[in-house]
Amino acid sequence: METLSKTSITDYPRSLQGNIEFRAQLLKDCETDLILQQNVKELCRRDIIFWIDLFCWTKDPRRKIDILPFICYDYQRTYIKDIERAIDEQNDDLSDKSRDMGVSWMVLYVMEHKWTFESGSDFRVGSRKEEYVDQLNNIDTLLEKIRFNLKRQPRWLLPKDFEPDEHATYMRIRNTENGNTIIGESANPHFGSGGRRKAILLDEFAKWDKSVAEAAWTATADVTKCRIVVSTPVGSGNKFAQLSQGTKEKINKHSLHWTLHPHKADGAYYVDSFGNKVVLDDYRKAYPLWKKGVKIRSPWYDAEDERRSESDLAQEVDIDYLKSGHPFFNLTALAKQQVWEYIKRAHQGAPIPYGSYITAKLVDIDNKIEVRELVDEWLRIYELPVKDMQYVVSGDVAEGLEKGDESFMTVREKITRNVVACANGILGTDEFAINLQMVGKFYNNANVAPENNNHGHSVCQDLKKLDCDLYETTKVNEKTKQVSVVRAGWTTTPATRPKMLDQLEEEIRKNSVELRDEVLISQCKTFVKNPKTGKPEADGSFLDDGVMSCAIGGEVIKEKPYKAKEKQTHEKRKAMKRKRTEKRNAGYGY
């Protein structure tokens, strides 16, 4: 290759072999031409993409030739500029991603570039464990990636007097020329609190301990205005998911989905509503379709699907917060559950259209429960009671947990098992008991089954004094077969809890129940199998009172199913009237 001219420097090849040859020639020319060397150094300072494409390296131990030049794809050029802008403008920035999109490398390159060329560029990088932050000679760690790249820079691009072995030590990389530092730190509640930083990287943030992540996010707010948060999703109950899906905090957001990668998206296709396979003529069409909710596949994706479990595929490839979090309920079936919409009826006597609900309060007028429809009232009604239909009113009573649980009431019709009304809120036990009693009476004197654990005991004691068909937990004597009452209300135990949750899971999976209520459906989506204990529970700080209330209702229906009332014959009615008369008149019959 001939000596490079100054005008051809920025017109470099991006193919692998061409780029390697160009780099070699450029380094050779810069060693003998000091003016060219200074020009190239200035170009590197001004243009981070130029610096990365010609002077940065990556390592992939899975490949035969494992040390490779980092040559930016188009999506990577865009992302690098976005991260650079976030640091310059001092904005928080969040990226959810598929695995192997080069995100950690890119963020670290931006930090290294500013560390090299801009004074006042101190950074802190962190991950959930120390061994993921820094481990000498382990390229999977954050600081070793920077150390690896620094050792491959030409001497004239390094700070004056900088020696990697001396100044790029464990958990600390110091710029000997301008004083900049890049510090490593593992996850802890006081993460990042040691001095101001231009930016902080929180890597794989979804995998941080939930309480530590919450505390670290709060602690870093006073340390920097630019927190760069990166992770593959791991469920919906962690701080990363809340930041990603929330709208309260001002934060730039990116999704680096595999469909952006030209090799992974090569041959991308989707299946239309008629079952036809539609192959895209340009891989760049894949990402916009994915953003619109179209299920995109490709030969690469099909191979990943073959070798990964559903939750692993969701976490590492699909950027799917729900499926990646060990969901308890079948999410495909749950997605079919329709959330009914609020309406206000023209008048109190108008029917509630299918697919809609009203909000109302119940009032007791002359020993009769009546509806008073008002906006934002406590009871969400999907179906009004129907004559001769039978219902169960189940309740989960707030336990006063730190994460702020609520009391939740669910009304289900016994034949269809559908949810016909819901209510939830932070209520005293006496108020919740009165609400349960009124709803039970309103729905044709329904079975009322509140959980009797903890504060539920007080609710059940109050209900015993009120007019309602209160459910009672019973036991059967194995010898005599006699049934005796254990206590009022539903008792959740290590034996009954899995049974009632499995029952609800089966109802949802088989599409044999309409949940209808948005709060209830949302709780079902964030109800997971705890990966450590295997226990079904709410993910992170999410609530599960609606799930438990609805599950209790299903078990009560199973135990006390719909039973048609016997039609009384004329002779039966006469006999019953005669019996009542005899009893009233002490057997004399007058």
C-alpha positions as CSV (number, residue, x, y, z in Angstrom):
1,M,0.0,0.0,0.0
2,E,1.3,3.5,-0.9
3,T,1.9,6.1,1.7
4,L,-1.5,7.6,2.8
5,S,-2.3,11.2,1.7
6,K,-3.8,13.6,4.3
7,T,-7.0,13.8,2.3
8,S,-7.5,10.0,2.3
9,I,-7.2,9.4,6.0
10,T,-11.0,9.9,6.7
11,D,-11.9,7.8,3.7
12,Y,-11.0,4.5,5.4
13,P,-12.4,1.0,4.6
14,R,-14.9,-0.6,7.0
15,S,-14.4,-4.2,5.8
16,L,-12.4,-6.3,8.2
17,Q,-9.4,-7.1,6.1
18,G,-9.3,-3.7,4.4
19,N,-9.5,-1.9,7.8
20,I,-6.7,-4.0,9.3
21,E,-4.4,-3.2,6.3
22,F,-5.4,0.5,6.5
23,R,-4.6,0.6,10.2
24,A,-1.2,-0.9,9.7
25,Q,-0.3,1.6,6.9
26,L,-1.6,4.5,8.9
27,L,0.5,3.6,12.0
28,K,3.6,3.1,9.8
29,D,3.1,6.5,8.1
30,C,2.5,8.3,11.5
31,E,5.8,6.9,12.9
32,T,7.8,8.7,10.1
33,D,5.6,11.7,9.5
34,L,5.2,13.8,12.7
35,I,2.9,16.3,11.0
36,L,0.6,13.5,9.9
37,Q,0.8,12.1,13.4
38,Q,-0.4,15.4,14.9
39,N,-3.2,15.6,12.3
40,V,-4.4,12.1,13.1
41,K,-4.3,12.8,16.8
42,E,-6.4,15.9,16.3
43,L,-8.8,13.9,14.2
44,C,-9.1,11.3,17.0
45,R,-9.8,14.1,19.5
46,R,-12.5,15.7,17.4
47,D,-14.2,12.5,16.1
48,I,-14.7,9.6,18.4
49,I,-15.9,7.4,15.5
50,F,-12.7,8.0,13.6
51,W,-10.7,7.0,16.7
52,I,-12.7,3.9,17.4
53,D,-12.8,2.6,13.8
54,L,-9.0,3.0,13.4
55,F,-7.5,2.7,16.9
56,C,-9.8,0.6,19.1
57,W,-9.8,-3.1,19.6
58,T,-12.1,-5.7,21.0
59,K,-11.6,-9.3,22.1
60,D,-14.0,-12.3,21.6
61,P,-12.6,-15.5,23.1
62,R,-15.2,-17.5,21.2
63,R,-13.6,-16.7,17.8
64,K,-10.5,-18.4,16.4
65,I,-8.8,-15.0,15.9
66,D,-10.0,-13.4,19.1
67,I,-8.4,-9.9,18.9
68,L,-10.2,-7.8,16.3
69,P,-10.4,-4.2,15.3
70,F,-13.7,-2.6,16.5
71,I,-15.4,-1.3,13.3
72,C,-18.7,0.4,14.1
73,Y,-21.9,-0.7,12.4
74,D,-24.3,2.1,11.6
75,Y,-26.4,1.5,14.7
76,Q,-23.2,1.6,16.8
77,R,-22.2,5.0,15.3
78,T,-25.6,6.4,16.3
79,Y,-25.4,5.0,19.8
80,I,-21.9,6.1,20.5
81,K,-22.9,9.7,19.5
82,D,-25.9,9.5,21.7
83,I,-23.8,8.4,24.7
84,E,-21.3,11.2,24.0
85,R,-24.1,13.7,23.8
86,A,-25.6,12.5,27.1
87,I,-22.3,13.0,28.8
88,D,-21.8,16.4,27.2
89,E,-25.3,17.6,28.0
90,Q,-25.3,15.9,31.4
91,N,-28.4,13.8,31.0
92,D,-29.2,10.4,32.5
93,D,-29.3,7.7,29.8
94,L,-30.8,4.1,29.9
95,S,-30.2,1.3,27.4
96,D,-32.0,-2.0,27.4
97,K,-30.4,-4.5,25.0
98,S,-30.1,-7.9,23.4
99,R,-26.9,-9.8,24.3
100,D,-23.7,-9.2,22.2
101,M,-24.6,-5.8,20.7
102,G,-21.3,-4.3,21.9
103,V,-23.0,-1.9,24.4
104,S,-20.5,-2.2,27.2
105,W,-17.6,-1.7,24.8
106,M,-19.2,1.3,23.3
107,V,-19.9,3.1,26.6
108,L,-16.4,2.4,27.8
109,Y,-14.9,3.7,24.6
110,V,-16.7,6.9,25.1
111,M,-15.4,7.2,28.6
112,E,-11.9,6.3,27.5
113,H,-12.0,8.9,24.7
114,K,-13.0,11.7,27.1
115,W,-10.5,10.5,29.7
116,T,-7.8,10.7,27.1
117,F,-8.7,14.0,25.4
118,E,-10.8,16.1,27.8
119,S,-9.7,17.5,31.1
120,G,-12.2,17.2,34.0
121,S,-13.5,13.8,32.7
122,D,-13.6,11.6,35.8
123,F,-15.7,8.5,35.6
124,R,-16.9,5.7,37.8
125,V,-18.0,2.3,36.5
126,G,-19.9,-0.4,38.4
127,S,-21.5,-3.7,38.3
128,R,-23.3,-6.0,40.7
129,K,-20.2,-7.8,41.9
130,E,-16.5,-6.9,42.2
131,E,-15.4,-9.7,39.9
132,Y,-17.5,-8.2,37.1
133,V,-16.0,-4.7,37.6
134,D,-12.3,-5.6,37.5
135,Q,-10.2,-8.7,37.3
136,L,-6.8,-8.5,35.8
137,N,-6.5,-10.4,32.5
138,N,-10.3,-11.1,32.5
139,I,-11.7,-9.4,29.4
140,D,-15.3,-9.9,30.6
141,T,-14.7,-7.2,33.3
142,L,-15.2,-3.5,32.7
143,L,-11.9,-2.0,33.6
144,E,-9.9,-4.8,31.9
145,K,-11.7,-3.9,28.6
146,I,-10.3,-0.3,29.0
147,R,-6.9,-1.6,30.0
148,F,-6.9,-4.0,27.0
149,N,-7.6,-1.2,24.7
150,L,-5.1,1.2,26.2
151,K,-2.3,-1.3,25.8
152,R,-3.0,-1.4,22.1
153,Q,-2.9,2.4,21.5
154,P,0.1,3.9,19.8
155,R,2.4,5.7,22.3
156,W,1.6,9.1,20.8
157,L,-2.1,8.7,21.5
158,L,-1.5,7.9,25.2
159,P,-1.1,10.6,28.0
160,K,2.4,11.8,28.5
161,D,4.5,9.4,30.7
162,F,1.6,7.0,30.9
163,E,2.5,3.4,31.6
164,P,-0.4,0.9,31.6
165,D,1.2,-1.5,34.1
166,E,1.8,1.4,36.5
167,H,-1.2,3.7,36.0
168,A,-3.9,1.3,34.9
169,T,-4.1,-0.7,38.1
170,Y,-6.8,-2.7,39.9
171,M,-10.0,-0.7,40.1
172,R,-8.3,2.6,39.1
173,I,-7.0,4.0,35.8
174,R,-5.2,7.4,36.0
175,N,-4.4,9.9,33.3
176,T,-0.9,11.1,34.1
177,E,-1.2,14.2,31.8
178,N,-4.6,15.7,32.8
179,G,-5.3,13.9,36.1
180,N,-8.5,12.2,34.9
181,T,-9.5,8.9,36.6
182,I,-11.7,6.0,35.8
183,I,-12.7,4.2,39.1
184,G,-14.3,0.8,39.5
185,E,-16.8,-0.1,42.2
186,S,-19.1,-3.0,43.0
187,A,-22.7,-2.6,43.9
188,N,-23.4,-1.2,47.4
189,P,-26.0,1.1,48.9
190,H,-23.6,4.0,48.9
191,F,-22.4,3.4,45.3
192,G,-20.6,6.3,43.7
193,S,-20.8,8.6,46.7
194,G,-17.0,9.2,46.8
195,G,-16.6,12.5,44.9
196,R,-18.1,14.1,41.8
197,R,-18.0,12.4,38.5
198,K,-18.7,13.5,34.9
199,A,-20.6,10.3,34.4
200,I,-21.3,6.9,36.1
201,L,-21.9,3.6,34.4
202,L,-24.3,1.2,36.1
203,D,-23.8,-2.0,34.1
204,E,-26.3,-4.9,34.1
205,F,-28.4,-2.9,36.5
206,A,-31.4,-5.2,36.3
207,K,-29.3,-7.9,38.0
208,W,-28.4,-5.7,41.0
209,D,-30.0,-6.5,44.4
210,K,-33.3,-4.6,44.4
211,S,-32.7,-2.6,47.6
212,V,-29.1,-1.9,46.7
213,A,-30.1,-0.7,43.2
214,E,-32.7,1.6,44.7
215,A,-30.2,3.1,47.2
216,A,-27.5,3.4,44.6
217,W,-29.7,5.2,42.2
218,T,-30.6,7.7,44.9
219,A,-27.0,8.1,46.1
220,T,-25.6,8.8,42.6
221,A,-28.1,11.7,42.0
222,D,-25.8,14.1,43.9
223,V,-22.6,12.7,42.4
224,T,-23.4,13.2,38.7
225,K,-26.1,14.4,36.4
226,C,-25.2,11.7,33.9
227,R,-25.9,8.1,35.0
228,I,-25.6,5.7,32.2
229,V,-27.7,2.6,32.9
230,V,-27.2,-0.5,30.8
231,S,-28.8,-4.0,31.1
232,T,-30.5,-6.9,29.5
233,P,-34.0,-7.1,31.2
234,V,-34.6,-9.5,34.1
235,G,-38.3,-9.2,34.9
236,S,-40.4,-6.1,35.7
237,G,-39.9,-5.8,39.4
238,N,-36.4,-4.3,39.6
239,K,-35.2,-0.7,39.5
240,F,-33.9,-1.0,35.9
241,A,-37.3,-2.1,34.7
242,Q,-39.0,0.7,36.6
243,L,-36.7,3.3,35.1
244,S,-37.1,1.8,31.6
245,Q,-40.9,1.6,31.7
246,G,-41.7,4.6,33.9
247,T,-42.3,8.2,32.8
248,K,-41.7,10.1,36.1
249,E,-37.9,10.5,35.8
250,K,-36.3,12.4,33.0
251,I,-34.0,9.9,31.2
252,N,-33.0,9.2,27.7
253,K,-33.9,5.7,26.5
254,H,-32.5,3.4,23.9
255,S,-33.4,-0.2,22.9
256,L,-30.5,-2.0,21.2
257,H,-32.5,-4.9,19.8
258,W,-30.8,-7.6,17.7
259,T,-32.7,-6.5,14.6
260,L,-30.3,-3.5,14.4
261,H,-27.4,-5.8,13.8
262,P,-26.9,-6.4,10.0
263,H,-25.6,-10.0,10.4
264,K,-28.2,-11.1,13.0
265,A,-31.1,-9.5,11.1
266,D,-29.9,-10.9,7.7
267,G,-32.9,-12.7,6.2
268,A,-35.3,-11.2,8.7
269,Y,-38.9,-12.2,8.3
270,Y,-42.3,-12.2,10.0
271,V,-45.5,-14.3,9.7
272,D,-48.5,-12.3,8.7
273,S,-52.1,-12.7,10.0
274,F,-52.8,-15.3,7.3
275,G,-49.8,-17.5,8.3
276,N,-47.6,-16.4,5.4
277,K,-43.9,-15.9,5.9
278,V,-42.9,-12.4,4.7
279,V,-39.1,-12.0,4.1
280,L,-37.8,-8.5,4.3
281,D,-35.8,-7.2,1.4
282,D,-33.7,-5.0,3.6
283,Y,-32.6,-5.8,7.1
284,R,-33.0,-2.2,8.1
285,K,-36.8,-2.6,7.9
286,A,-36.7,-5.1,10.8
287,Y,-36.1,-2.8,13.7
288,P,-38.9,-0.3,12.9
289,L,-41.3,-3.3,12.5
290,W,-40.2,-4.7,15.9
291,K,-40.8,-1.3,17.5
292,K,-44.3,-1.4,16.2
293,G,-44.8,-4.8,17.9
294,V,-44.3,-7.1,15.0
295,K,-42.7,-10.4,16.0
296,I,-39.5,-10.5,13.8
297,R,-37.4,-13.6,13.3
298,S,-34.4,-14.4,11.2
299,P,-32.2,-17.5,10.5
300,W,-29.9,-16.3,13.4
301,Y,-32.9,-15.9,15.7
302,D,-34.3,-19.3,14.8
303,A,-30.9,-20.9,15.8
304,E,-31.0,-19.0,19.1
305,D,-34.6,-20.1,19.7
306,E,-33.5,-23.7,19.3
307,R,-30.8,-23.6,21.9
308,R,-32.4,-21.3,24.6
309,S,-35.3,-21.7,27.0
310,E,-38.2,-19.3,26.7
311,S,-37.1,-17.1,29.6
312,D,-33.5,-17.1,28.5
313,L,-34.5,-16.1,24.9
314,A,-36.7,-13.3,26.4
315,Q,-33.9,-12.0,28.6
316,E,-30.8,-12.4,26.3
317,V,-32.4,-11.7,22.9
318,D,-35.9,-10.3,22.9
319,I,-35.7,-7.5,25.4
320,D,-38.9,-8.9,26.9
321,Y,-39.3,-7.7,30.5
322,L,-42.2,-10.0,31.4
323,K,-41.1,-13.3,30.0
324,S,-37.5,-12.7,31.2
325,G,-38.7,-12.5,34.8
326,H,-39.7,-16.1,35.5
327,P,-43.5,-15.4,35.0
328,F,-45.9,-17.6,36.9
329,F,-48.8,-17.2,34.6
330,N,-48.8,-18.1,30.9
331,L,-48.1,-14.7,29.3
332,T,-49.5,-15.7,25.9
333,A,-52.8,-16.5,27.5
334,L,-52.6,-13.4,29.7
335,A,-52.1,-11.2,26.7
336,K,-55.6,-12.4,25.5
337,Q,-57.2,-10.9,28.6
338,Q,-59.2,-7.8,27.6
339,V,-58.9,-4.8,29.8
340,W,-62.4,-3.3,30.0
341,E,-62.9,0.4,29.6
342,Y,-64.5,2.9,31.9
343,I,-67.8,4.5,30.9
344,K,-70.4,6.7,32.6
345,R,-73.9,5.6,31.9
346,A,-76.5,8.0,30.6
347,H,-78.7,7.1,33.6
348,Q,-78.6,4.8,36.6
349,G,-80.9,2.2,35.0
350,A,-79.0,1.8,31.7
351,P,-77.2,-1.5,31.2
352,I,-73.4,-1.7,31.3
353,P,-72.2,-2.6,27.8
354,Y,-70.0,-5.7,27.4
355,G,-66.4,-4.6,27.6
356,S,-67.1,-1.6,29.8
357,Y,-67.3,-0.9,33.5
358,I,-68.6,1.8,35.8
359,T,-67.4,3.1,39.2
360,A,-69.8,3.4,42.0
361,K,-70.4,3.2,45.8
362,L,-73.0,1.1,47.5
363,V,-75.5,2.5,50.0
364,D,-77.8,0.8,52.4
365,I,-81.3,2.2,52.1
366,D,-84.0,0.5,54.2
367,N,-82.0,-2.7,54.5
368,K,-81.5,-2.7,50.7
369,I,-78.2,-2.2,49.0
370,E,-78.4,0.3,46.1
371,V,-75.8,1.6,43.5
372,R,-74.8,5.2,43.3
373,E,-72.7,5.7,40.2
374,L,-70.0,8.3,40.6
375,V,-66.7,9.0,39.0
376,D,-63.6,7.5,40.7
377,E,-65.7,5.7,43.4
378,W,-64.3,2.6,45.2
379,L,-66.1,-0.2,43.4
380,R,-65.4,-1.1,39.7
381,I,-68.5,-2.9,38.4
382,Y,-68.3,-5.0,35.2
383,E,-71.6,-6.8,35.6
384,L,-74.5,-5.9,37.8
385,P,-76.0,-8.8,39.7
386,V,-78.4,-11.0,37.7
387,K,-81.4,-12.7,39.4
388,D,-80.7,-16.4,40.4
389,M,-77.0,-16.1,39.6
390,Q,-74.6,-16.9,42.4
391,Y,-71.4,-15.1,43.3
392,V,-68.4,-15.2,45.6
393,V,-66.8,-12.1,47.1
394,S,-63.2,-12.9,48.1
395,G,-60.7,-10.5,49.7
396,D,-57.0,-10.2,50.5
397,V,-56.5,-8.0,53.5
398,A,-53.5,-5.5,53.6
399,E,-50.7,-6.7,55.8
400,G,-49.1,-3.3,56.2
401,L,-45.9,-4.2,54.3
402,E,-43.2,-1.7,53.6
403,K,-43.9,-1.7,49.9
404,G,-47.5,-0.5,50.7
405,D,-49.8,-3.3,50.0
406,E,-53.6,-2.8,49.6
407,S,-56.7,-4.6,50.6
408,F,-58.3,-6.1,47.4
409,M,-61.8,-7.4,46.8
410,T,-62.8,-9.5,43.9
411,V,-66.3,-10.6,42.9
412,R,-66.7,-13.7,40.7
413,E,-69.7,-15.3,39.2
414,K,-69.8,-19.0,39.9
415,I,-70.8,-20.5,36.5
416,T,-68.5,-18.6,34.2
417,R,-65.9,-17.8,37.0
418,N,-65.6,-14.3,35.4
419,V,-64.7,-11.3,37.5
420,V,-67.8,-9.0,37.8
421,A,-66.5,-6.4,40.2
422,C,-63.3,-5.3,41.9
423,A,-62.1,-2.8,44.5
424,N,-58.8,-2.1,46.1
425,G,-57.3,0.5,48.4
426,I,-55.6,1.3,51.7
427,L,-58.5,0.8,54.1
428,G,-58.9,0.1,57.8
429,T,-60.1,-3.4,58.7
430,D,-63.5,-2.2,59.8
431,E,-64.1,-0.2,56.6
432,F,-63.0,-3.1,54.5
433,A,-65.4,-5.5,56.4
434,I,-68.3,-3.2,55.7
435,N,-67.5,-3.0,52.0
436,L,-67.3,-6.7,51.8
437,Q,-70.6,-7.2,53.6
438,M,-72.4,-4.6,51.3
439,V,-71.0,-6.1,48.1
440,G,-71.9,-9.6,49.2
441,K,-75.4,-8.6,50.0
442,F,-75.7,-6.7,46.7
443,Y,-74.6,-9.7,44.7
444,N,-77.5,-11.9,45.7
445,N,-76.2,-12.7,49.2
446,A,-72.9,-14.0,47.8
447,N,-70.4,-16.1,49.8
448,V,-68.0,-13.7,51.4
449,A,-64.5,-15.1,51.8
450,P,-61.9,-12.7,53.1
451,E,-58.5,-14.2,54.0
452,N,-58.3,-14.5,57.8
453,N,-54.5,-14.4,58.2
454,N,-53.0,-11.4,60.1
455,H,-55.2,-8.3,59.8
456,G,-57.8,-10.5,58.0
457,H,-58.7,-11.9,61.4
458,S,-60.1,-8.5,62.5
459,V,-62.1,-8.3,59.2
460,C,-63.6,-11.7,59.8
461,Q,-64.5,-10.9,63.4
462,D,-66.3,-7.7,62.2
463,L,-68.2,-9.7,59.4
464,K,-69.4,-12.2,62.0
465,K,-71.5,-9.4,63.5
466,L,-72.9,-8.3,60.1
467,D,-75.5,-9.7,57.9
468,C,-73.6,-11.8,55.3
469,D,-72.9,-15.4,54.2
470,L,-69.4,-15.6,55.7
471,Y,-67.2,-18.4,54.4
472,E,-65.8,-20.6,57.1
473,T,-62.6,-22.7,57.0
474,T,-63.5,-26.3,58.0
475,K,-61.8,-29.6,58.7
476,V,-63.0,-33.2,58.4
477,N,-62.5,-35.7,61.2
478,E,-61.0,-38.7,59.4
479,K,-62.6,-41.2,61.7
480,T,-66.1,-39.8,62.2
481,K,-66.2,-37.8,58.9
482,Q,-67.8,-35.0,60.8
483,V,-67.1,-31.5,59.6
484,S,-66.2,-28.8,62.1
485,V,-65.5,-25.1,61.7
486,V,-61.8,-24.1,62.3
487,R,-62.3,-20.3,61.9
488,A,-64.2,-17.7,60.0
489,G,-62.8,-16.7,56.6
490,W,-60.4,-18.3,54.1
491,T,-57.1,-19.6,55.6
492,T,-54.1,-19.4,53.4
493,T,-51.5,-22.1,54.4
494,P,-48.5,-23.7,52.8
495,A,-50.9,-26.3,51.5
496,T,-53.8,-24.1,50.3
497,R,-51.6,-21.3,48.7
498,P,-50.1,-23.3,45.9
499,K,-53.5,-25.0,45.2
500,M,-55.4,-21.8,44.8
501,L,-52.6,-20.2,42.7
502,D,-52.4,-23.3,40.4
503,Q,-56.1,-23.1,40.0
504,L,-56.0,-19.5,38.8
505,E,-53.0,-20.3,36.6
506,E,-55.0,-23.1,34.9
507,E,-58.1,-20.8,34.5
508,I,-55.9,-18.2,32.8
509,R,-53.9,-20.7,30.7
510,K,-57.1,-22.4,29.4
511,N,-58.8,-19.0,28.8
512,S,-61.7,-20.1,31.0
513,V,-62.0,-16.8,32.9
514,E,-62.3,-13.2,32.0
515,L,-60.3,-11.1,34.5
516,R,-61.4,-7.7,32.9
517,D,-59.8,-5.5,35.6
518,E,-56.7,-3.6,34.6
519,V,-55.2,-3.6,38.1
520,L,-55.7,-7.3,38.4
521,I,-54.3,-8.1,35.0
522,S,-51.3,-5.9,35.6
523,Q,-50.6,-7.8,38.9
524,C,-50.8,-11.1,37.1
525,K,-48.1,-9.9,34.6
526,T,-45.7,-9.1,37.4
527,F,-46.4,-12.3,39.5
528,V,-43.4,-14.5,39.2
529,K,-41.7,-17.6,40.4
530,N,-38.9,-16.4,42.7
531,P,-35.8,-17.8,41.1
532,K,-34.1,-18.4,44.4
533,T,-37.0,-19.9,46.4
534,G,-39.3,-21.1,43.7
535,K,-42.2,-19.4,45.6
536,P,-44.8,-17.6,43.4
537,E,-45.0,-14.0,44.5
538,A,-45.0,-10.4,43.2
539,D,-41.9,-9.3,41.4
540,G,-39.9,-6.8,43.5
541,S,-42.0,-3.9,44.7
542,F,-45.1,-4.8,42.7
543,L,-48.3,-5.9,44.5
544,D,-50.1,-9.2,44.4
545,D,-53.2,-8.6,46.5
546,G,-55.5,-8.8,43.5
547,V,-53.9,-12.1,42.4
548,M,-54.4,-13.6,45.9
549,S,-58.0,-12.3,46.2
550,C,-58.9,-13.7,42.8
551,A,-57.2,-17.0,43.5
552,I,-59.2,-17.3,46.8
553,G,-62.4,-16.8,44.9
554,G,-61.6,-19.6,42.5
555,E,-61.0,-22.1,45.3
556,V,-64.2,-21.1,47.0
557,I,-66.1,-21.6,43.8
558,K,-64.5,-25.0,43.5
559,E,-65.5,-25.9,47.0
560,K,-69.0,-24.3,46.8
561,P,-70.0,-24.4,43.1
562,Y,-73.2,-23.1,41.6
563,K,-76.2,-25.0,42.9
564,A,-79.5,-24.5,41.3
565,K,-82.4,-23.8,43.8
566,E,-84.9,-26.7,44.0
567,K,-88.3,-25.8,42.6
568,Q,-90.9,-26.3,45.2
569,T,-94.0,-28.4,44.3
570,H,-97.4,-27.3,45.4
571,E,-97.5,-30.2,48.0
572,K,-94.0,-29.2,49.3
573,R,-95.1,-25.6,49.8
574,K,-98.2,-26.7,51.7
575,A,-96.2,-29.1,53.9
576,M,-93.7,-26.4,54.7
577,K,-96.4,-23.9,55.5
578,R,-98.1,-26.4,57.8
579,K,-94.8,-27.1,59.5
580,R,-94.2,-23.4,60.1
581,T,-97.8,-23.0,61.5
582,E,-97.4,-25.9,63.9
583,K,-94.1,-24.5,65.1
584,R,-95.6,-21.1,65.6
585,N,-98.5,-22.4,67.6
586,A,-96.6,-24.9,69.7
587,G,-98.0,-27.8,67.7
588,Y,-101.7,-27.0,68.2
589,G,-102.2,-25.9,64.5
590,Y,-104.4,-22.9,65.1
